[in-house]
Amino acid sequence: LPAADIAVSPDVLLAILLPGLGFEAALKTDLGHLRPAAGAVTLLAAPGVRITAAIVTLTLHLATGLDLGLALVVGAMVSATDPVAVLAIFRRVGAPPRLATTVEAESLFNDGTGIVLFAIAVGAVSTPLDPGAGAVAFVATVVISSAIGLVAGFVASRVIATVDDHLVELTISLLVAYGTYLVAGYLHESGVIATVVAGIVIGSYGRRIGMSQRTAEALDTVWEFLAFLLTAMTFLLVGLAISLDQLAGAAVSIAWAFAAVTVGRAVVVYGLLGGAGRLLRRDDRIPTAWLHVLFWAGLRGAVATALALSLPLDLPQRQLLAGTVFGVVVLTLVIQGTTAGLVIRRAGVATDGAQGGA
């Protein structure tokens, strides 16, 4: 089947899709459950993203001969997880809240780090980048973007506390989600990280200092609906933009990339989190049974898809790179998404929420 000829500016596409998806997930993040999971989330979302990207990069370069810079672009795009299907199963089977928060928070924060890595990788294709300078740029972007989000979230929370109209408060949240993204982007920082941090501040601090119950319910309902629409739009664009011929042409790269993503996830979860994670406080450690679920929860979804759609139109081998990412997303959704319930039950975490220190 031929693909539709879609000519959408990559920057516009990202500005429509990513702020809404990130803000909605951040808004409902429970800081009470996030605090004990913070150490594990930090390991998964910071070094974990880079380890996965590195494994995918080297695998594609050595196995398929893909240029190292282009392989890094693919690695960055598939480095972030998107476990929406797994979280839906968590709610159905009654998985421990802390486990669900760990999976959701990992996705929330590694979206930001993965997108920063993606921007650096795309820039490095045309301009060789010194690894040291890249590391400094990565850290600086995360810190500055987080500061922008903190300020925006705090100001918005104070304003919301003075207003008693849920429609006005919803409008403020919309302005914060997209305005913070645009301001951070204008300052050459990460709009996604800024938006996510702003969403966390509003969802936690803003709820406590004066947000009415009606407003809180309206925020949750409207943003959940918007996120659903944006996710559906993302995959609709994939269906329009890609053809079976493109997937077939990228089949070898898809197979190697999927294998590398799976190995990378195992290294991060069992090696990094299961090994180095033992250095965390005893109460913050992840139970072994949870590691199996975290490993299988490493699906790729809307963010990887949005990044693939946003690839610069003049990027070398753009069709191959996008097809590889689309293929990896499909495989993780089909293979891991459909069997996640079985893994959760076999791991013994499908309880009433009391297991494992939740």
N, C-alpha and C positions, 0 to 999 in steps of 0.2 A: 504494500500500500504506500502511495507517495505521501511524503510529509507536507504539511501546510507551510507556506512561505510566510513565516512570522518575523516581522522586522520591528522589534521592540528594543529601545535603548536599554542596555544592561543596568545602568544606574537607576533608571526609572523602575524597572522590574524589581530590583532589590528594594527600592524605597517603598514600593507598594506591599510586597510580601513579607519581608523580614521584620519590620517594626511591629506589625500586628501579631505575628506568630510569637515573637519573643516577649512582648509586653503581656500577652494573655497568660502565658506560662508563668511569668514572674509574678503577676498579680495574685495568683492563687498559691504561691509558694508559702508553706507553713514554716516560719522561722523556728518555732518550737521543736519541730522534727528535724529541721535543717542543721541546728547547732551540733547535735551529737554525730551527725553524718558529715560535718564540714571537712574533717580530715580526709575521709575517703573520697568525697566529691572533689577536693583540691587535687588529689593524686590522679583521679580519673580525667579531670578537665584540663589540667595544665600539662604535666609531663606525659600523661596518657594519650592526649591528642597528638602530640609531637612524635611519640613512639609509633603510633599507628600510621601516621603520615609517612614517617621514615621507612617503615617496613613496606608499605605499598609502593613508595617511590623506588626503592632499591629493587623490589621484585619486578616491577614493570620495566625498569631500565635494563636489568640483567636478563630477564626472560623473553622480552619482546623487542628489545633494542630501542625502545622509545627514548627520546632525548631526556636527559636527567631533569632539566628544568620543566619540561612538559609533564614528566612523570610526577614531579613534586606538586604540580597543579592538581592532578588527579588525587594524589595522596591527601592534599589539603581539603579537597571537596568531600571526600568520603571519611574524613577523620572524625566528624561529629556524629553522635548517635541521635536517633529520633524514635523513641520507644512508645509511640502513641498506642499501638495495638497491644503492647505488653501492659501498659497502664490500665487499659480498659479491662483486661483479664484480671489484673490485680484487684480492681474494684469488685469484680464479680465473685472472685474466690475468697476475698477477705485476707489478702496478704498484709503482713505487718506494715503499719504506716511509715515507719522509719525506712524500710526497704523501698517502698514506693517513692518516698521523698528522695532517697539517694539516687534512684533511677531517673526521676524527673529533674532533680537539680543538676545531675551530671549532664543531661541533655541541654538544660538551660544554659549552663556555663560553658560547656564545650562548643556550643554553637558560636559563642562570641570568640573564643580562642581559635576555633577552626576558621572562622571568617577572616580574622586578622592574618592567620597563616596563609590563607588563600590570596589575600591582597598582596602580601609580600611575595608569594610564589609567582603570581601573574606579573608583577613588576620585574621580578628577576629574570623572566623569559627574555625581555628586551634589554635589560640593564644588569650586568653581572653584579651580584650582591655578596659583600663580605659577610661570612657567617657571624662574626662577632658583632658587626653593625646590625645584622638582622635580628640577633638576640636582644640587643639593646632597644631596637625599634619596637620589638614585640612587647617587651616589659613596659616601656614608656607608654605605648598605646593603651595597654590594659589599665595602667594606673590613671592616666589622664582621662580616659573614657569613663572609668568608674567614678572619678571625681565629678565629672559633668553630670552623670546620672544621679549621684547623691544630691547635688545642689538642686537639680530640676525636680526630683522626687520630693525633697523637703519643702521647697517653695509651693509645689502643687498641693501637697498634703495640708499645709497651713491655709492655703486659699480654699480648698474644699471644706475645711473645718468651719469656715465663716459663711458658707453657702448652705441653704436649706432647700435646694431644688435638685432632684436627682438628674434631671435632664441637663442642667448646667454642669453638674459634677461629671456626668458622662462626657460632655463636650470637653471639659478640662482634661480628662484622662486621655481622650483622643488626641488633643493638642500636644500633650506631654509625650505620648508614644511616638508620634510622627515628628513633632517639633524637635525633640531631643535627638532623634536619629539624624535629622537634617543639619542641626547645629553642629553636632559632633563631626559629621561628614564634611561640613564647611571648614572646620578646623583641622581636617585631615586626620581625625581620630576614628575610632570604631563606633559607628552609630548603633550597632546591635548591642554592644556591651553597655553603652550609655542608656539605651532604652530598657534593657533588662534590669539594670540597677535601679533606675527610676521606678520601674514596675514593682520591684521588691519593696522599695521604700513606701510607696503608696499602699501596697497590699498589706504591709505590716504596721508601720508607723502611722500611716494615714487612716487606717481602720480604727486605731486606738484613740486618736485624739479628737474625734468629733464626727466621724462618718456615720450617718444613720443606717439602721438595718435595711431600710428600703433602698438606699443608695448602694450599699454593699451587695445586696441581691441583684440589683440592676446591673452593676458593674460586672459581676460574675456571669450573668446570663448573656448580656450583650457581647462581652468580649469572647465568651465561649462560642457564640454564634459567628462572630467575625473571624475567629481563628479557624472554625470549620469551613467557612466560605473561602478563606485564603488558601487553606490546604487543598480544598477541592479545585480551586483555580490553578494551583501549582501543577497538580497531576493532570488536569485538563490540558494545560499548555504542553505538558510532556506528550500526551496523546496526539496533539496536533503537530508538534514539532519534530517528532521522531518517526521513522519508518522501520518496518521489519528488516529491510535491506541494511539500514544503518546498524541495527543490532547484530545482524548476521556478520557484517563487516568488522564489527568490534568484538566478535565472539571470543577470540583468543585473549584479548586484553581483559574482557569481562571475567573470564574464568580465572586468570591470574590475579586480577585485582580482588575478586571475591575471596579467593584462597588467602591472599595477603591480609585482607581485612579480618578474616576469621582468625588467622594466626596472630595478628596484631592484637586483636581483642583478648585472646588467650594470654598473651604475654602481659598485657596491661592488668587484666583482672587477677590471674593466678600468680604472676610473677611480681608485678608492682604492688597491687593491692593486697594480695595474699602473703607476699613476702615482706616488702618494706612497710606494708600496712600494720604489721605486727609491732612496729615501733610506736604506733599510736597508743593513747591511753586505753587501758583494758575495756572500759565502758564504750569506747569509740570504735573498737575493732569490729570488723565485719565477720559474722559467723560463716563457717565454711560452706554450709548449705546455701547461703545467700550468694556466694561466689559463683555457683553454677547458674543461678538465675541471672545475675549481672552479666555473665559471659553471654548467655543466650539472648539477653535483652539489647544487644548491640545492633539493633536495626538501623538502617539508613533510610531517610525519608525526605520530607519537604524541604529542609534546608539544603541538603546535597543537591536535590533537584533544582531548586531555585538558583544555586550557584552555577550549576551546569548551564542553565538557560541564560545566565547573565555573562557567560564567557565573552570577552571582546570578539567582535565579528571578524577582526583581522588576525586573531591568534592562530598560529600554525596548527594544523591538524585538529581544528576545533571540533569537527564532526566526530572524529574518533574519540576525543576526550569526553565529549558530552555523551556519546553512545556508551562508553565504558561506565560512566557514572550512573546513567539510567539503568543499565543492565545490573549493576551491583545493587541498586535500590530495589529493583524488582526481585532479585534473588533473595535478598534478606527478608523482604516482606513475605514472599511465598514460602521460603524454607523455615525461617525462624518465626515469623509472625503466626503461621498456622500451627506450629508445634509448641509455642510458648506455654500454653496452658498445661500441656503434658509435662514439660520440664519443671514448671512451678509445683505441680502436684508431686512429681517424683522427688523433688528436692525437699519436700516436707514443709514448705512454707505456706501452703494454702490452708491457713488456720483462721482463727477468729481475730488475729492481730496481736496475740499475746506472745508469740514466739520471738526469740532472738533479741530480746532487749528493746522491743519496740515501745 
